Amino acid sequence: MAENVTIARPYAEAAFKLACDSKNLEAWADALVRMALIVTDPRMHDAIGNPKLAPAQLAQLFLDISGKLSTEQQNFVRVLVSNERLYVLPQIQALFAELKNKFEGVQEAHITSAFALDEAAVKNLVAELEPRFKCKLRAHIKVDPELIGGVKIAVGDQVIDASVRGKLATMATALKI
């Protein structure tokens, strides 16, 4: 996995530069998400590994499946195919998303709640968290009933555990001392 990330990094940086130069960050982000999903399909995985498919055929097959792509995005796919790097598109997409978030001053907030949160509760929680982290947050919500109550929030390497389970674990640790 680490090797794939190392291989993907220069491609992600190149895609990010192309997206910034053309002022199409969102279009590139959407296209890379689509392309990464296509690559993970088992049938496409078989086509990528098929020695009977010439690089031009593989590129055209991939482009036909990908839907509408800009000329730059099509050329990017052709470069990946010619360098036999199409399989690292999921890592390219993830690295591109990190670069985009950093550029836009956005961080991913992974919020785990004991119960489902409605949209208003999520907006309020994000509004309270943004000043604390001094950035815009993009919330990803997950429900875990084992938390008993409350929420657990992870932004980057910082974790806020405001769950009942976390508080019980803290109390148990304190009582053992």
Contacts in CASP RR format, 6 or more apart in sequence:
PFRMAT RR
TARGET T0000
AUTHOR 0000-0000-0000
METHOD contacts of the structure
MODEL  1
MAENVTIARPYAEAAFKLACDSKNLEAWADALVRMALIVTDPRMHDAIGN
PKLAPAQLAQLFLDISGKLSTEQQNFVRVLVSNERLYVLPQIQALFAELK
NKFEGVQEAHITSAFALDEAAVKNLVAELEPRFKCKLRAHIKVDPELIGG
VKIAVGDQVIDASVRGKLATMATALKI
4 87 0 8 1.000
4 88 0 8 1.000
4 91 0 8 1.000
5 91 0 8 1.000
5 95 0 8 1.000
7 85 0 8 1.000
7 88 0 8 1.000
7 91 0 8 1.000
8 85 0 8 1.000
8 88 0 8 1.000
8 91 0 8 1.000
8 92 0 8 1.000
8 94 0 8 1.000
8 95 0 8 1.000
9 95 0 8 1.000
11 76 0 8 1.000
11 79 0 8 1.000
11 80 0 8 1.000
11 85 0 8 1.000
11 88 0 8 1.000
11 92 0 8 1.000
12 91 0 8 1.000
12 92 0 8 1.000
12 93 0 8 1.000
12 95 0 8 1.000
12 96 0 8 1.000
12 99 0 8 1.000
13 95 0 8 1.000
13 99 0 8 1.000
14 76 0 8 1.000
15 28 0 8 1.000
15 32 0 8 1.000
15 76 0 8 1.000
15 92 0 8 1.000
15 96 0 8 1.000
16 28 0 8 1.000
16 96 0 8 1.000
16 99 0 8 1.000
16 100 0 8 1.000
16 103 0 8 1.000
18 28 0 8 1.000
18 72 0 8 1.000
18 76 0 8 1.000
19 25 0 8 1.000
19 27 0 8 1.000
19 28 0 8 1.000
19 29 0 8 1.000
19 96 0 8 1.000
19 100 0 8 1.000
20 103 0 8 1.000
22 70 0 8 1.000
22 72 0 8 1.000
24 70 0 8 1.000
25 100 0 8 1.000
25 103 0 8 1.000
25 104 0 8 1.000
27 70 0 8 1.000
28 73 0 8 1.000
28 96 0 8 1.000
29 96 0 8 1.000
29 97 0 8 1.000
29 100 0 8 1.000
31 66 0 8 1.000
31 69 0 8 1.000
31 70 0 8 1.000
31 73 0 8 1.000
32 89 0 8 1.000
32 92 0 8 1.000
32 93 0 8 1.000
32 96 0 8 1.000
32 97 0 8 1.000
33 93 0 8 1.000
34 66 0 8 1.000
34 67 0 8 1.000
35 62 0 8 1.000
35 66 0 8 1.000
35 77 0 8 1.000
35 89 0 8 1.000
35 93 0 8 1.000
36 89 0 8 1.000
36 90 0 8 1.000
36 92 0 8 1.000
36 93 0 8 1.000
36 94 0 8 1.000
38 44 0 8 1.000
38 62 0 8 1.000
38 65 0 8 1.000
38 66 0 8 1.000
38 89 0 8 1.000
39 45 0 8 1.000
39 48 0 8 1.000
39 86 0 8 1.000
39 87 0 8 1.000
39 89 0 8 1.000
39 90 0 8 1.000
40 90 0 8 1.000
44 62 0 8 1.000
44 65 0 8 1.000
45 87 0 8 1.000
47 53 0 8 1.000
47 58 0 8 1.000
47 61 0 8 1.000
48 58 0 8 1.000
48 86 0 8 1.000
48 87 0 8 1.000
50 58 0 8 1.000
53 61 0 8 1.000
55 81 0 8 1.000
55 82 0 8 1.000
58 81 0 8 1.000
58 86 0 8 1.000
59 77 0 8 1.000
59 78 0 8 1.000
59 81 0 8 1.000
59 82 0 8 1.000
62 77 0 8 1.000
62 81 0 8 1.000
62 86 0 8 1.000
63 69 0 8 1.000
63 74 0 8 1.000
63 77 0 8 1.000
66 77 0 8 1.000
69 77 0 8 1.000
77 86 0 8 1.000
79 85 0 8 1.000
80 86 0 8 1.000
80 88 0 8 1.000
80 89 0 8 1.000
100 106 0 8 1.000
101 107 0 8 1.000
101 108 0 8 1.000
101 138 0 8 1.000
104 136 0 8 1.000
105 135 0 8 1.000
105 136 0 8 1.000
106 135 0 8 1.000
106 136 0 8 1.000
106 137 0 8 1.000
106 138 0 8 1.000
107 133 0 8 1.000
107 135 0 8 1.000
107 136 0 8 1.000
107 137 0 8 1.000
107 138 0 8 1.000
107 155 0 8 1.000
107 156 0 8 1.000
108 137 0 8 1.000
108 138 0 8 1.000
108 140 0 8 1.000
108 155 0 8 1.000
108 156 0 8 1.000
109 126 0 8 1.000
109 129 0 8 1.000
109 133 0 8 1.000
109 137 0 8 1.000
109 138 0 8 1.000
109 139 0 8 1.000
109 140 0 8 1.000
109 153 0 8 1.000
109 154 0 8 1.000
109 155 0 8 1.000
110 140 0 8 1.000
110 142 0 8 1.000
110 153 0 8 1.000
110 154 0 8 1.000
110 155 0 8 1.000
111 117 0 8 1.000
111 122 0 8 1.000
111 125 0 8 1.000
111 139 0 8 1.000
111 140 0 8 1.000
111 141 0 8 1.000
111 142 0 8 1.000
111 151 0 8 1.000
111 152 0 8 1.000
111 153 0 8 1.000
112 141 0 8 1.000
112 142 0 8 1.000
112 143 0 8 1.000
112 144 0 8 1.000
112 147 0 8 1.000
112 151 0 8 1.000
112 152 0 8 1.000
112 153 0 8 1.000
112 154 0 8 1.000
112 163 0 8 1.000
113 141 0 8 1.000
113 142 0 8 1.000
113 143 0 8 1.000
113 144 0 8 1.000
113 147 0 8 1.000
113 149 0 8 1.000
113 150 0 8 1.000
113 151 0 8 1.000
113 152 0 8 1.000
114 143 0 8 1.000
114 144 0 8 1.000
114 145 0 8 1.000
114 146 0 8 1.000
114 147 0 8 1.000
114 148 0 8 1.000
114 149 0 8 1.000
114 150 0 8 1.000
114 151 0 8 1.000
114 163 0 8 1.000
114 164 0 8 1.000
115 143 0 8 1.000
115 145 0 8 1.000
115 149 0 8 1.000
116 143 0 8 1.000
117 125 0 8 1.000
117 141 0 8 1.000
122 139 0 8 1.000
122 141 0 8 1.000
125 139 0 8 1.000
125 151 0 8 1.000
125 153 0 8 1.000
126 137 0 8 1.000
126 139 0 8 1.000
129 137 0 8 1.000
129 153 0 8 1.000
129 155 0 8 1.000
130 136 0 8 1.000
130 137 0 8 1.000
133 155 0 8 1.000
133 158 0 8 1.000
137 155 0 8 1.000
144 152 0 8 1.000
146 165 0 8 1.000
147 163 0 8 1.000
147 164 0 8 1.000
147 165 0 8 1.000
147 166 0 8 1.000
148 163 0 8 1.000
148 164 0 8 1.000
148 165 0 8 1.000
148 168 0 8 1.000
149 163 0 8 1.000
149 164 0 8 1.000
149 165 0 8 1.000
150 162 0 8 1.000
150 163 0 8 1.000
150 164 0 8 1.000
151 162 0 8 1.000
151 163 0 8 1.000
152 159 0 8 1.000
152 160 0 8 1.000
152 161 0 8 1.000
152 162 0 8 1.000
152 163 0 8 1.000
152 166 0 8 1.000
153 159 0 8 1.000
153 160 0 8 1.000
153 161 0 8 1.000
153 162 0 8 1.000
154 160 0 8 1.000
161 167 0 8 1.000
END
